[in-house]
Amino acid sequence: MLPMRGKAWIVKDRYGHEIYLTWERWSHIVEFHPEMEPFFEAMRRIVRTARRRQDPLNPHKWFYVGWEVEGLQEWNNCIVVVVVLRPPKDRFVVTAYQDYIPRK
C-alpha cells in the first residue's frame, strides 16, 4: 500500500487563518501519541473553533485547546493541537496530544 501524501484536511480557524494537517504529520501524531487515533475529526473541529494561545518562546507556534471532548483517557481533560503560523500563509498542524490542564 502506498503512503498517503499531501493534505489530510484544511480548515479556517476562528481568526480566519487557513490551517492544514498533512498525512505525514498525522502519521507522526498516531505514532508518538497512539491514543489520538480516534480524534482525527475532533482535531479539525478544535482548530476550527477553539481559542488559541501563543508559545512564549516561539512566536510562530500556537496552541489550540479543545475542552469538551468525549473519550479522552481518564486522566486528561483536553486535546492540544499545536500549529505553526509562518508568514505569509504557511499554517500547519505540527502535533497533537491529550493533556490535563487545570481550568481557571
MARPAZA-228736 format. One record per atom (N, C-alpha, C, CB): residue number from 1; residue in three letters; x, y, z. Coordinates in pm, whole numbers, m for minus. Glycine has a CB too. Layout:
<atoms>
+-----+-----+--------+--------+--------+
:   i :  aa :     c1 :     c2 :     c3 :
+-----+-----+--------+--------+--------+
: NUM : ala :      X :      Y :      Z :
...
+-----+-----+--------+--------+--------+
</atoms>
This chain:
<atoms>
+-----+-----+--------+--------+--------+
:   i :  aa :     c1 :     c2 :     c3 :
+-----+-----+--------+--------+--------+
:   1 : met :     85 :   m119 :      0 :
:   1 : met :      0 :      0 :      0 :
:   1 : met :     89 :    125 :      0 :
:   1 : met :    m96 :      0 :    123 :
:   2 : leu :     59 :    219 :    m87 :
:   2 : leu :    135 :    343 :    m95 :
:   2 : leu :     99 :    435 :     21 :
:   2 : leu :    110 :    414 :   m230 :
:   3 : pro :    196 :    507 :     75 :
:   3 : pro :    164 :    601 :    183 :
:   3 : pro :     80 :    717 :    131 :
:   3 : pro :    294 :    653 :    248 :
:   4 : met :     m6 :    768 :    219 :
:   4 : met :    m86 :    886 :    183 :
:   4 : met :      6 :   1007 :    182 :
:   4 : met :   m206 :    907 :    282 :
:   5 : arg :    m16 :   1094 :     86 :
:   5 : arg :     66 :   1215 :     74 :
:   5 : arg :    m26 :   1337 :     67 :
:   5 : arg :    158 :   1208 :    m52 :
:   6 : gly :     33 :   1451 :     92 :
:   6 : gly :    m43 :   1575 :     80 :
:   6 : gly :   m119 :   1609 :    206 :
:   6 : gly :   m138 :   1565 :    m36 :
:   7 : lys :   m224 :   1685 :    187 :
:   7 : lys :   m300 :   1739 :    300 :
:   7 : lys :   m418 :   1648 :    334 :
:   7 : lys :   m350 :   1880 :    269 :
:   8 : ala :   m432 :   1619 :    462 :
:   8 : ala :   m545 :   1540 :    511 :
:   8 : ala :   m670 :   1626 :    520 :
:   8 : ala :   m512 :   1477 :    648 :
:   9 : trp :   m654 :   1750 :    567 :
:   9 : trp :   m764 :   1846 :    571 :
:   9 : trp :   m710 :   1988 :    579 :
:   9 : trp :   m857 :   1817 :    690 :
:  10 : ile :   m800 :   2081 :    543 :
:  10 : ile :   m773 :   2225 :    552 :
:  10 : ile :   m897 :   2286 :    615 :
:  10 : ile :   m739 :   2290 :    410 :
:  11 : val :   m880 :   2369 :    718 :
:  11 : val :   m992 :   2439 :    780 :
:  11 : val :   m951 :   2584 :    806 :
:  11 : val :  m1037 :   2369 :    911 :
:  12 : lys :  m1051 :   2668 :    827 :
:  12 : lys :  m1026 :   2805 :    872 :
:  12 : lys :  m1050 :   2810 :   1022 :
:  12 : lys :  m1117 :   2909 :    798 :
:  13 : asp :   m955 :   2868 :   1094 :
:  13 : asp :   m974 :   2883 :   1238 :
:  13 : asp :  m1067 :   3002 :   1264 :
:  13 : asp :   m839 :   2901 :   1311 :
:  14 : arg :  m1101 :   3023 :   1388 :
:  14 : arg :  m1195 :   3130 :   1424 :
:  14 : arg :  m1138 :   3269 :   1395 :
:  14 : arg :  m1232 :   3120 :   1572 :
:  15 : tyr :  m1009 :   3277 :   1363 :
:  15 : tyr :   m944 :   3404 :   1332 :
:  15 : tyr :   m928 :   3426 :   1182 :
:  15 : tyr :   m808 :   3410 :   1400 :
:  16 : gly :   m979 :   3332 :   1102 :
:  16 : gly :   m977 :   3346 :    957 :
:  16 : gly :   m854 :   3289 :    887 :
:  16 : gly :   m988 :   3486 :    923 :
:  17 : his :   m767 :   3220 :    960 :
:  17 : his :   m647 :   3161 :    900 :
:  17 : his :   m677 :   3020 :    849 :
:  17 : his :   m531 :   3157 :   1002 :
:  18 : glu :   m635 :   2990 :    726 :
:  18 : glu :   m643 :   2854 :    675 :
:  18 : glu :   m529 :   2773 :    734 :
:  18 : glu :   m639 :   2850 :    520 :
:  19 : ile :   m564 :   2661 :    797 :
:  19 : ile :   m466 :   2574 :    862 :
:  19 : ile :   m486 :   2434 :    808 :
:  19 : ile :   m480 :   2577 :   1019 :
:  20 : tyr :   m374 :   2364 :    783 :
:  20 : tyr :   m386 :   2230 :    727 :
:  20 : tyr :   m310 :   2127 :    810 :
:  20 : tyr :   m336 :   2228 :    582 :
:  21 : leu :   m356 :   2002 :    796 :
:  21 : leu :   m289 :   1886 :    853 :
:  21 : leu :   m244 :   1799 :    738 :
:  21 : leu :   m382 :   1808 :    953 :
:  22 : thr :   m117 :   1762 :    735 :
:  22 : thr :    m68 :   1671 :    631 :
:  22 : thr :    m79 :   1527 :    681 :
:  22 : thr :     79 :   1705 :    590 :
:  23 : trp :    m81 :   1435 :    586 :
:  23 : trp :    m81 :   1293 :    623 :
:  23 : trp :     49 :   1257 :    694 :
:  23 : trp :   m100 :   1204 :    498 :
:  24 : glu :    159 :   1320 :    659 :
:  24 : glu :    286 :   1295 :    726 :
:  24 : glu :    278 :   1333 :    873 :
:  24 : glu :    401 :   1372 :    657 :
:  25 : arg :    219 :   1448 :    903 :
:  25 : arg :    204 :   1492 :   1042 :
:  25 : arg :    105 :   1403 :   1117 :
:  25 : arg :    158 :   1639 :   1049 :
:  26 : trp :     m2 :   1360 :   1048 :
:  26 : trp :    m98 :   1269 :   1112 :
:  26 : trp :    m27 :   1138 :   1149 :
:  26 : trp :   m219 :   1241 :   1017 :
:  27 : ser :     58 :   1087 :   1061 :
:  27 : ser :    134 :    965 :   1091 :
:  27 : ser :    223 :    985 :   1213 :
:  27 : ser :    220 :    923 :    970 :
:  28 : his :    286 :   1102 :   1222 :
:  28 : his :    368 :   1134 :   1339 :
:  28 : his :    283 :   1133 :   1466 :
:  28 : his :    437 :   1272 :   1321 :
:  29 : ile :    167 :   1197 :   1459 :
:  29 : ile :     81 :   1207 :   1577 :
:  29 : ile :     43 :   1068 :   1627 :
:  29 : ile :    m46 :   1288 :   1545 :
:  30 : val :     m6 :    982 :   1539 :
:  30 : val :    m52 :    850 :   1585 :
:  30 : val :     64 :    757 :   1620 :
:  30 : val :   m140 :    784 :   1479 :
:  31 : glu :    183 :    782 :   1565 :
:  31 : glu :    299 :    702 :   1603 :
:  31 : glu :    345 :    735 :   1744 :
:  31 : glu :    414 :    724 :   1504 :
:  32 : phe :    353 :    864 :   1776 :
:  32 : phe :    404 :    906 :   1906 :
:  32 : phe :    295 :    928 :   2011 :
:  32 : phe :    484 :   1031 :   1891 :
:  33 : his :    171 :    941 :   1967 :
:  33 : his :     57 :    959 :   2058 :
:  33 : his :    m58 :    870 :   2009 :
:  33 : his :     12 :   1111 :   2064 :
:  34 : pro :    m43 :    737 :   2018 :
:  34 : pro :   m143 :    647 :   1960 :
:  34 : pro :   m284 :    666 :   2016 :
:  34 : pro :   m100 :    505 :   1981 :
:  35 : glu :   m294 :    722 :   2135 :
:  35 : glu :   m426 :    748 :   2193 :
:  35 : glu :   m504 :    854 :   2115 :
:  35 : glu :   m411 :    792 :   2338 :
:  36 : met :   m436 :    924 :   2022 :
:  36 : met :   m501 :   1028 :   1943 :
:  36 : met :   m572 :    975 :   1819 :
:  36 : met :   m399 :   1131 :   1901 :
:  37 : glu :   m552 :    850 :   1784 :
:  37 : glu :   m608 :    797 :   1659 :
:  37 : glu :   m758 :    819 :   1644 :
:  37 : glu :   m579 :    650 :   1650 :
:  38 : pro :   m840 :    802 :   1749 :
:  38 : pro :   m984 :    825 :   1731 :
:  38 : pro :  m1024 :    973 :   1718 :
:  38 : pro :  m1058 :    766 :   1847 :
:  39 : phe :   m929 :   1065 :   1728 :
:  39 : phe :   m962 :   1207 :   1737 :
:  39 : phe :   m926 :   1288 :   1612 :
:  39 : phe :   m893 :   1266 :   1855 :
:  40 : phe :   m917 :   1222 :   1498 :
:  40 : phe :   m885 :   1289 :   1371 :
:  40 : phe :   m984 :   1402 :   1344 :
:  40 : phe :   m887 :   1187 :   1254 :
:  41 : glu :  m1114 :   1373 :   1352 :
:  41 : glu :  m1216 :   1476 :   1326 :
:  41 : glu :  m1223 :   1578 :   1440 :
:  41 : glu :  m1353 :   1411 :   1307 :
:  42 : ala :  m1201 :   1534 :   1563 :
:  42 : ala :  m1203 :   1627 :   1676 :
:  42 : ala :  m1094 :   1732 :   1661 :
:  42 : ala :  m1185 :   1551 :   1809 :
:  43 : met :   m978 :   1691 :   1611 :
:  43 : met :   m870 :   1788 :   1588 :
:  43 : met :   m912 :   1895 :   1489 :
:  43 : met :   m743 :   1717 :   1538 :
:  44 : arg :   m979 :   1854 :   1383 :
:  44 : arg :  m1027 :   1951 :   1283 :
:  44 : arg :  m1123 :   2050 :   1348 :
:  44 : arg :  m1097 :   1878 :   1164 :
:  45 : arg :  m1217 :   1998 :   1430 :
:  45 : arg :  m1314 :   2084 :   1498 :
:  45 : arg :  m1244 :   2179 :   1595 :
:  45 : arg :  m1419 :   1999 :   1573 :
:  46 : ile :  m1145 :   2129 :   1667 :
:  46 : ile :  m1072 :   2212 :   1764 :
:  46 : ile :  m1001 :   2326 :   1692 :
:  46 : ile :   m970 :   2127 :   1843 :
:  47 : val :   m932 :   2298 :   1584 :
:  47 : val :   m863 :   2405 :   1510 :
:  47 : val :   m964 :   2506 :   1456 :
:  47 : val :   m779 :   2345 :   1393 :
:  48 : arg :  m1080 :   2459 :   1414 :
:  48 : arg :  m1181 :   2548 :   1356 :
:  48 : arg :  m1246 :   2638 :   1462 :
:  48 : arg :  m1289 :   2466 :   1286 :
:  49 : thr :  m1263 :   2589 :   1586 :
:  49 : thr :  m1346 :   2662 :   1682 :
:  49 : thr :  m1276 :   2710 :   1809 :
:  49 : thr :  m1458 :   2577 :   1722 :
:  50 : ala :  m1163 :   2651 :   1844 :
:  50 : ala :  m1103 :   2680 :   1975 :
:  50 : ala :  m1029 :   2814 :   1976 :
:  50 : ala :  m1007 :   2569 :   2014 :
:  51 : arg :  m1021 :   2869 :   2094 :
:  51 : arg :   m931 :   2983 :   2116 :
:  51 : arg :   m789 :   2929 :   2114 :
:  51 : arg :   m962 :   3058 :   2251 :
:  52 : arg :   m694 :   3019 :   2092 :
:  52 : arg :   m555 :   2975 :   2085 :
:  52 : arg :   m471 :   3061 :   2178 :
:  52 : arg :   m501 :   2981 :   1940 :
:  53 : arg :   m353 :   3008 :   2212 :
:  53 : arg :   m256 :   3089 :   2286 :
:  53 : arg :   m119 :   3069 :   2223 :
:  53 : arg :   m254 :   3052 :   2439 :
:  54 : gln :    m41 :   3174 :   2227 :
:  54 : gln :     90 :   3174 :   2162 :
:  54 : gln :    197 :   3119 :   2256 :
:  54 : gln :    128 :   3316 :   2117 :
:  55 : asp :    289 :   3042 :   2201 :
:  55 : asp :    403 :   2992 :   2277 :
:  55 : asp :    490 :   3113 :   2314 :
:  55 : asp :    486 :   2886 :   2194 :
:  56 : pro :    524 :   3129 :   2442 :
:  56 : pro :    602 :   3247 :   2482 :
:  56 : pro :    745 :   3248 :   2428 :
:  56 : pro :    607 :   3255 :   2631 :
:  57 : leu :    798 :   3131 :   2388 :
:  57 : leu :    936 :   3125 :   2338 :
:  57 : leu :    946 :   3119 :   2186 :
:  57 : leu :   1004 :   3006 :   2396 :
:  58 : asn :    836 :   3084 :   2120 :
:  58 : asn :    837 :   3073 :   1974 :
:  58 : asn :    714 :   3145 :   1920 :
:  58 : asn :    839 :   2923 :   1927 :
:  59 : pro :    729 :   3264 :   1865 :
:  59 : pro :    613 :   3343 :   1822 :
:  59 : pro :    536 :   3282 :   1705 :
:  59 : pro :    658 :   3480 :   1784 :
:  60 : his :    591 :   3180 :   1640 :
:  60 : his :    522 :   3115 :   1529 :
:  60 : his :    440 :   2994 :   1574 :
:  60 : his :    622 :   3071 :   1423 :
:  61 : lys :    453 :   2953 :   1700 :
:  61 : lys :    385 :   2833 :   1750 :
:  61 : lys :    263 :   2873 :   1833 :
:  61 : lys :    481 :   2746 :   1834 :
:  62 : trp :    149 :   2811 :   1802 :
:  62 : trp :     24 :   2840 :   1871 :
:  62 : trp :    m38 :   2710 :   1920 :
:  62 : trp :    m74 :   2914 :   1778 :
:  63 : phe :   m107 :   2718 :   2034 :
:  63 : phe :   m173 :   2603 :   2094 :
:  63 : phe :   m324 :   2625 :   2089 :
:  63 : phe :   m125 :   2581 :   2241 :
:  64 : tyr :   m394 :   2533 :   2023 :
:  64 : tyr :   m540 :   2532 :   2017 :
:  64 : tyr :   m586 :   2423 :   2113 :
:  64 : tyr :   m593 :   2508 :   1869 :
:  65 : val :   m668 :   2459 :   2213 :
:  65 : val :   m707 :   2363 :   2316 :
:  65 : val :   m857 :   2334 :   2305 :
:  65 : val :   m672 :   2417 :   2457 :
:  66 : gly :   m889 :   2205 :   2294 :
:  66 : gly :  m1028 :   2160 :   2290 :
:  66 : gly :  m1066 :   2095 :   2421 :
:  66 : gly :  m1050 :   2062 :   2173 :
:  67 : trp :  m1170 :   2149 :   2486 :
:  67 : trp :  m1207 :   2104 :   2621 :
:  67 : trp :  m1316 :   1998 :   2623 :
:  67 : trp :  m1252 :   2222 :   2701 :
:  68 : glu :  m1422 :   2017 :   2553 :
:  68 : glu :  m1538 :   1928 :   2563 :
:  68 : glu :  m1523 :   1812 :   2466 :
:  68 : glu :  m1670 :   2006 :   2535 :
:  69 : val :  m1431 :   1720 :   2494 :
:  69 : val :  m1402 :   1609 :   2403 :
:  69 : val :  m1436 :   1478 :   2474 :
:  69 : val :  m1253 :   1611 :   2357 :
:  70 : glu :  m1523 :   1399 :   2413 :
:  70 : glu :  m1561 :   1268 :   2468 :
:  70 : glu :  m1454 :   1165 :   2437 :
:  70 : glu :  m1698 :   1223 :   2410 :
:  71 : gly :  m1431 :   1073 :   2531 :
:  71 : gly :  m1345 :    959 :   2504 :
:  71 : gly :  m1198 :    978 :   2536 :
:  71 : gly :  m1358 :    922 :   2366 :
:  72 : leu :  m1163 :   1085 :   2605 :
:  72 : leu :  m1023 :   1105 :   2643 :
:  72 : leu :   m981 :   1003 :   2748 :
:  72 : leu :  m1000 :   1249 :   2696 :
:  73 : gln :   m851 :    979 :   2758 :
:  73 : gln :   m803 :    896 :   2868 :
:  73 : gln :   m846 :    962 :   2998 :
:  73 : gln :   m647 :    878 :   2861 :
:  74 : glu :   m876 :    882 :   3099 :
:  74 : glu :   m942 :    933 :   3220 :
:  74 : glu :   m863 :   1041 :   3294 :
:  74 : glu :   m968 :    820 :   3313 :
:  75 : trp :   m732 :   1046 :   3279 :
:  75 : trp :   m651 :   1145 :   3350 :
:  75 : trp :   m630 :   1274 :   3269 :
:  75 : trp :   m516 :   1085 :   3385 :
:  76 : asn :   m691 :   1282 :   3150 :
:  76 : asn :   m678 :   1401 :   3066 :
:  76 : asn :   m812 :   1473 :   3056 :
:  76 : asn :   m627 :   1364 :   2926 :
:  77 : asn :   m808 :   1603 :   3033 :
:  77 : asn :   m932 :   1679 :   3020 :
:  77 : asn :   m938 :   1763 :   2892 :
:  77 : asn :   m950 :   1769 :   3139 :
:  78 : cys :   m838 :   1750 :   2804 :
:  78 : cys :   m840 :   1830 :   2681 :
:  78 : cys :   m749 :   1770 :   2576 :
:  78 : cys :   m799 :   1975 :   2711 :
:  79 : ile :   m766 :   1820 :   2453 :
:  79 : ile :   m674 :   1791 :   2344 :
:  79 : ile :   m605 :   1922 :   2307 :
:  79 : ile :   m748 :   1727 :   2220 :
:  80 : val :   m474 :   1916 :   2291 :
:  80 : val :   m395 :   2031 :   2248 :
:  80 : val :   m348 :   2004 :   2106 :
:  80 : val :   m274 :   2058 :   2345 :
:  81 : val :   m380 :   2096 :   2015 :
:  81 : val :   m332 :   2088 :   1876 :
:  81 : val :   m231 :   2200 :   1858 :
:  81 : val :   m451 :   2099 :   1772 :
:  82 : val :   m108 :   2164 :   1821 :
:  82 : val :      0 :   2261 :   1806 :
:  82 : val :     11 :   2298 :   1659 :
:  82 : val :    136 :   2204 :   1860 :
:  83 : val :      2 :   2429 :   1631 :
:  83 : val :      1 :   2480 :   1494 :
:  83 : val :    116 :   2579 :   1478 :
:  83 : val :   m136 :   2547 :   1460 :
:  84 : val :    183 :   2571 :   1364 :
:  84 : val :    285 :   2669 :   1328 :
:  84 : val :    222 :   2767 :   1229 :
:  84 : val :    414 :   2601 :   1267 :
:  85 : leu :    231 :   2895 :   1260 :
:  85 : leu :    179 :   3001 :   1173 :
:  85 : leu :    299 :   3083 :   1126 :
:  85 : leu :     73 :   3092 :   1248 :
:  86 : arg :    340 :   3059 :   1002 :
:  86 : arg :    453 :   3134 :    946 :
:  86 : arg :    402 :   3224 :    835 :
:  86 : arg :    563 :   3037 :    892 :
:  87 : pro :    444 :   3350 :    836 :
:  87 : pro :    402 :   3439 :    729 :
:  87 : pro :    463 :   3395 :    597 :
:  87 : pro :    442 :   3583 :    760 :
:  88 : pro :    400 :   3420 :    484 :
:  88 : pro :    270 :   3485 :    480 :
:  88 : pro :    153 :   3388 :    500 :
:  88 : pro :    253 :   3556 :    349 :
:  89 : lys :    161 :   3262 :    450 :
:  89 : lys :     44 :   3176 :    459 :
:  89 : lys :     75 :   3031 :    493 :
:  89 : lys :    m31 :   3180 :    331 :
:  90 : asp :    191 :   3002 :    548 :
:  90 : asp :    225 :   2864 :    581 :
:  90 : asp :    177 :   2836 :    723 :
:  90 : asp :    379 :   2839 :    567 :
:  91 : arg :     63 :   2768 :    734 :
:  91 : arg :      0 :   2743 :    864 :
:  91 : arg :    m39 :   2596 :    871 :
:  91 : arg :   m124 :   2835 :    885 :
:  92 : phe :     26 :   2520 :    959 :
:  92 : phe :      2 :   2376 :    959 :
:  92 : phe :     11 :   2318 :   1100 :
:  92 : phe :    101 :   2307 :    868 :
:  93 : val :    m56 :   2203 :   1118 :
:  93 : val :    m52 :   2129 :   1244 :
:  93 : val :     83 :   2058 :   1253 :
:  93 : val :   m170 :   2028 :   1254 :
:  94 : val :    150 :   2075 :   1366 :
:  94 : val :    278 :   2008 :   1390 :
:  94 : val :    255 :   1878 :   1467 :
:  94 : val :    373 :   2101 :   1468 :
:  95 : thr :    174 :   1885 :   1572 :
:  95 : thr :    144 :   1768 :   1653 :
:  95 : thr :     16 :   1792 :   1731 :
:  95 : thr :    261 :   1734 :   1749 :
:  96 : ala :    m31 :   1689 :   1799 :
:  96 : ala :   m148 :   1699 :   1885 :
:  96 : ala :   m136 :   1592 :   1992 :
:  96 : ala :   m282 :   1684 :   1804 :
:  97 : tyr :   m192 :   1621 :   2108 :
:  97 : tyr :   m182 :   1525 :   2219 :
:  97 : tyr :   m292 :   1554 :   2320 :
:  97 : tyr :    m43 :   1532 :   2287 :
:  98 : gln :   m319 :   1455 :   2405 :
:  98 : gln :   m410 :   1474 :   2517 :
:  98 : gln :   m330 :   1528 :   2635 :
:  98 : gln :   m483 :   1341 :   2553 :
:  99 : asp :   m397 :   1607 :   2719 :
:  99 : asp :   m327 :   1666 :   2832 :
:  99 : asp :   m427 :   1693 :   2943 :
:  99 : asp :   m254 :   1796 :   2790 :
: 100 : tyr :   m375 :   1720 :   3062 :
: 100 : tyr :   m455 :   1771 :   3172 :
: 100 : tyr :   m407 :   1913 :   3199 :
: 100 : tyr :   m443 :   1680 :   3300 :
: 101 : ile :   m497 :   2008 :   3181 :
: 101 : ile :   m467 :   2148 :   3208 :
: 101 : ile :   m572 :   2198 :   3306 :
: 101 : ile :   m465 :   2235 :   3075 :
: 102 : pro :   m532 :   2245 :   3424 :
: 102 : pro :   m630 :   2299 :   3518 :
: 102 : pro :   m706 :   2416 :   3455 :
: 102 : pro :   m562 :   2343 :   3649 :
: 103 : arg :   m837 :   2415 :   3471 :
: 103 : arg :   m919 :   2524 :   3417 :
: 103 : arg :   m931 :   2633 :   3521 :
: 103 : arg :  m1060 :   2473 :   3376 :
: 104 : lys :   m931 :   2757 :   3470 :
: 104 : lys :   m940 :   2873 :   3559 :
: 104 : lys :  m1082 :   2898 :   3600 :
: 104 : lys :   m882 :   2998 :   3493 :
+-----+-----+--------+--------+--------+
</atoms>
